[in-house]
Amino acid sequence: VPQLGLQLPPRLTQQPWHLLYSTGRDGFSLRTLYRSGARQDSPALLLIRDTEAQAFGAFSASAIRSSSGFYGTGETFLFSFCPELKVFRWTGRNDFFVKGDVNLLMVGGGSGRFGLWLDGDLHHGGSQPCETFDNETLSHREEFCIQDLEMWGL
């Protein structure tokens, strides 16, 4: 979280972040992650470590929640620490920021590809280059197994 501080919108840099959800504490469940979310107007930071020890994630200016369509703003971004911090910001090509239901959470999209996706049991996920963020694959592989996942909010 400290390394990402400079990448966040300026209005959030001095705010205290709180751990809302952790697979180590709360188990592996997308439903539980949604229930753990903060107020609707609160931003969220997803931090993921896969079983190959790669760290990456997403920032959403809106709370992570279940939805029937995409939501979010151009402040949303993806990031990776493979090996140093890389941030992938909105390209302006589409508005496919965040969408989720009980089976799948997606961040970024276009042409059938998602910048980041997580399955309903939070054991598997994937990352592909997408139009929303023009990102690299966040992990070493396009599909990965999740070791730890945390969601932080204000």
Backbone torsions as a table, in degrees:
resi	resn	phi	psi	omega
1	VAL	NA	-43.7	179.2
2	PRO	-59.6	-40.1	-179.8
3	GLN	-64.3	-28.7	-178.8
4	LEU	-84.1	-12.3	-175.8
5	GLY	-50.6	-42.8	-177.8
6	LEU	-71.4	-17.0	-178.5
7	GLN	-88.7	-14.9	-176.3
8	LEU	-77.3	157.5	174.9
9	PRO	-55.1	141.3	-174.9
10	PRO	-52.3	-34.4	-178.5
11	ARG	-66.0	-13.8	-176.3
12	LEU	-106.0	-6.8	-171.0
13	THR	-68.1	-26.9	-179.5
14	GLN	-100.4	4.0	-178.4
15	GLN	-81.6	145.5	175.7
16	PRO	-81.1	127.4	178.8
17	TRP	-90.4	145.3	-179.1
18	HIS	-126.6	141.4	177.2
19	LEU	-73.2	116.3	-179.3
20	LEU	-95.8	-31.7	-175.7
21	TYR	-151.1	141.0	176.2
22	SER	-147.6	131.8	178.6
23	THR	-62.4	-32.2	178.8
24	GLY	-65.1	-32.4	-178.2
25	ARG	-98.0	-39.2	-169.1
26	ASP	-108.0	-4.3	-178.6
27	GLY	88.8	177.7	-176.4
28	PHE	-103.0	95.7	-179.5
29	SER	-158.3	123.7	177.4
30	LEU	-65.8	-36.5	177.0
31	ARG	-58.7	-44.1	179.8
32	THR	-66.3	-38.3	177.1
33	LEU	-59.3	-46.5	178.7
34	TYR	-60.3	-44.1	-179.0
35	ARG	-65.2	-28.2	-178.4
36	SER	-80.7	-9.1	-176.2
37	GLY	-60.3	153.0	179.8
38	ALA	-80.7	-167.4	177.3
39	ARG	-54.8	153.4	-178.3
40	GLN	-55.7	-33.4	-176.9
41	ASP	-88.2	3.8	-178.3
42	SER	-90.3	132.4	176.1
43	PRO	-68.2	164.2	-179.3
44	ALA	-137.9	145.2	177.8
45	LEU	-122.6	118.7	176.7
46	LEU	-99.2	124.8	176.9
47	LEU	-117.2	127.6	-176.2
48	ILE	-126.6	138.6	169.1
49	ARG	-123.6	125.3	180.0
50	ASP	-89.1	178.8	-176.3
51	THR	-72.9	-5.7	173.3
52	GLU	-101.4	15.7	176.0
53	ALA	66.4	22.3	174.5
54	GLN	-87.2	138.5	-179.2
55	ALA	-114.0	136.3	-177.8
56	PHE	-166.1	178.0	178.8
57	GLY	169.3	-156.8	-175.1
58	ALA	-146.4	149.3	170.7
59	PHE	-113.9	131.9	175.2
60	SER	-123.3	130.8	177.8
61	ALA	-71.1	-13.3	177.5
62	SER	-111.8	156.9	176.3
63	ALA	-60.6	145.2	175.9
64	ILE	-77.5	124.1	-175.6
65	ARG	-150.5	166.0	173.6
66	SER	-73.9	140.8	-176.3
67	SER	-152.7	157.0	177.6
68	SER	-88.0	-18.3	178.7
69	GLY	-141.3	179.1	178.8
70	PHE	-71.9	147.5	177.0
71	TYR	-142.1	171.4	177.6
72	GLY	119.4	-177.3	-177.6
73	THR	-131.9	173.4	178.2
74	GLY	-66.7	-5.4	174.4
75	GLU	-77.5	-14.6	179.6
76	THR	-62.8	141.3	175.9
77	PHE	-151.1	160.1	173.4
78	LEU	-106.3	156.5	178.1
79	PHE	-149.8	160.4	179.2
80	SER	-144.7	147.8	174.3
81	PHE	-111.3	41.0	-175.7
82	CYS	-110.7	92.2	-9.4
83	PRO	-88.2	-26.6	178.5
84	GLU	-109.2	167.9	-176.8
85	LEU	-62.1	125.2	171.4
86	LYS	-126.0	133.7	-179.4
87	VAL	-116.1	135.0	-179.3
88	PHE	-117.7	109.0	-174.6
89	ARG	-96.0	167.1	-178.6
90	TRP	-58.1	132.2	179.3
91	THR	-87.1	-20.5	-175.1
92	GLY	88.1	-1.6	-177.3
93	ARG	-73.6	-29.0	176.7
94	ASN	-156.3	177.2	-179.1
95	ASP	-114.0	33.2	-178.1
96	PHE	-87.1	71.0	-175.3
97	PHE	-79.7	-69.1	-176.8
98	VAL	-138.9	138.5	174.4
99	LYS	-150.1	138.0	179.4
100	GLY	-152.9	149.0	168.8
101	ASP	-135.7	-168.9	-174.7
102	VAL	-69.3	-16.8	-177.1
103	ASN	-102.7	-17.0	-171.2
104	LEU	-160.2	136.1	171.6
105	LEU	-117.5	129.5	-177.4
106	MET	-125.4	139.4	174.9
107	VAL	-129.1	116.9	-178.0
108	GLY	79.3	146.3	-179.7
109	GLY	-168.0	-170.8	179.7
110	GLY	132.1	134.3	178.9
111	SER	55.9	36.2	176.8
112	GLY	75.0	12.7	-179.7
113	ARG	-119.6	146.4	-179.3
114	PHE	-122.1	136.0	177.9
115	GLY	-61.1	-38.5	177.3
116	LEU	-153.2	132.5	172.4
117	TRP	-137.6	148.4	179.0
118	LEU	-131.6	138.8	180.0
119	ASP	-82.8	172.9	-172.7
120	GLY	-64.5	-27.0	178.8
121	ASP	-96.8	5.0	178.2
122	LEU	54.9	30.5	174.5
123	HIS	-98.7	-30.7	-177.2
124	HIS	-125.2	152.9	176.7
125	GLY	-156.9	-178.0	179.9
126	GLY	-157.9	164.7	178.9
127	SER	-151.4	131.1	176.6
128	GLN	-136.9	155.6	171.6
129	PRO	-57.7	136.9	-179.3
130	CYS	-137.1	159.8	-177.0
131	GLU	-66.7	-33.0	-176.0
132	THR	-60.4	-42.1	-174.2
133	PHE	-120.6	-6.0	-176.4
134	ASP	47.9	45.4	-174.8
135	ASN	-88.6	160.6	167.5
136	GLU	-81.4	166.8	170.8
137	THR	-62.0	128.3	-172.1
138	LEU	-73.4	-31.8	178.7
139	SER	-104.6	178.2	177.2
140	HIS	-69.0	-25.7	-178.7
141	ARG	-122.0	153.9	178.1
142	GLU	-67.0	-29.8	173.4
143	GLU	-119.6	139.9	-174.7
144	PHE	-141.6	164.9	173.7
145	CYS	-106.3	136.7	-176.8
146	ILE	-86.7	128.7	174.3
147	GLN	-93.4	-49.3	-180.0
148	ASP	-139.2	145.3	173.7
149	LEU	-141.8	135.1	176.2
150	GLU	-129.4	147.6	171.3
151	MET	-123.3	124.7	179.4
152	TRP	-110.4	146.5	177.8
153	GLY	-146.0	176.0	179.1
154	LEU	-92.6	NA	NA
